[in-house]
Amino acid sequence: MENSFILCDGLTTIQKLPDKSINLILTDPPYDIRKYSTGNIPLPGRKPLNNDIAKWDGAIPIEKYVKEFRRILSSHGNLFVFTSYNLFGKWHEQLDPLFDTCNFLVWHKLNPPPRIYKNSFLHSCEMVICAWDKGHTWNFTNQQEMHNFFQSSICMKPERLEHPTQKPLSIMQHIIKITSKPNDIVLDCFAGTATVGVAALLMKRKYYLVENNPEYYKIASDRLARAKKRLGAT
């Protein structure tokens, strides 16, 4: 399988993939936090703070995705799914019976968005649920890499593009490094700005990406083209 980027619905696309054809599933689906949007927050003497959640960030059929993830993942493969605290239990409920191990990774953001009113914790951590079977690929080189806690800054310019939930390259490269081998196929069926694809190129893996939003697909395609040009890849 060669590098692929498809403009289509994620579930429809992965349902067409052959059994055990993917070595690493690394994806960032919607967190279903749209319902918690409170609209713009008024600030004294300043422009309102935009607190609207994108319309696309709604619920997905987790059980259907998990069924396909289990089917297409190779016997030595790994699965890593970014999720919110309110959906972590739903993902765990579906994944745990199907894999030998179901675990989690915490991404700690060193520069999270501030809270204007100081009435709650900062949203400085995000959850990544992960699953695998015995004999899966691990490439740890030291004890530090074995921590299920990863710290980095959130995406800032020039890396940040026009996407509200873009993840930094650093965490995607870290996960790809420790959970796959060169030339392995990495799937992201919620590709966004193709961060997983760029990370795969940098780590000498192949990518299979799916994005259903034409605007983000164009942004991501241009980004992949720039990355390939820099790396001399195809």
ABEGO torsion letter per residue (X at the ends): XBBBBBBBBAAAAAAABBBGABABBBBBBBAGAAAABAEBBBBBGBBBBBABBBAABBBBBAAAAAAAAAAABBAABBBBBBBBAAAAAAAAAAAAAABABBBBBBBBBABBBBBAAGABBBBABBBBBBBBBBGBBBABABAAAABABBBBBBBBOAABBBBAABBBAAAAAAAAAAABBBGBBBBBABAEAGAAAAAAAAAGBBBBBBBABAAAAAAAAAAAAAAAAAAGBX
